Amino acid sequence: MPHDRQTTDCLPVPDRLPVCHGALAQAQEAADKSVSSTFNGRELVVGDRAPDLYQREVSAIHDWKKKGLKAPQEQSQWVQIKDQYVLVEITSGKILDMAPVKR
C-alpha cells in the first residue's frame, strides 16, 4: 500500500506536538483554534460569537504583549476562555482569532 504523505506525515519536535503536513496539520490547527464555551459547553471557533461577558472591559487582557499576543485590532480585546486566548470584537462579540495559553 502506498504511503499517503497528505494525511500521515508528522515530524517529531522535542517538547512540542509533532509538526504535521496536509490533512493532519489542518486538523491540528483547527483544534488549536477552538475552545469550549464556559457557559454551555459548545465549541467556539473563529467567526463565532463569544458570550457577552467577553465583550466587557472587565474580561480584557491588558498585558497581551507580555503574553506574546499580537496587538488587538481597534474595537477588539484579548480575553482568556479556558486554555485559549481569544480575540473578541467588542461591538459584535465576533471571535477574530485564538491562540493557546502557553504553560
Number of C-alpha atoms within 10 A of each C-alpha: 3 4 8 9 13 13 15 14 17 16 11 11 9 7 6 7 11 14 13 20 17 14 14 17 18 13 14 15 12 12 12 15 18 21 21 15 15 12 7 8 9 11 11 20 22 18 12 14 17 23 17 10 12 23 24 15 12 9 14 20 16 12 10 16 11 8 12 11 16 12 12 16 12 8 11 20 26 30 23 17 19 13 15 20 23 30 29 30 22 20 10 13 21 19 23 20 18 23 18 17 15 9 4
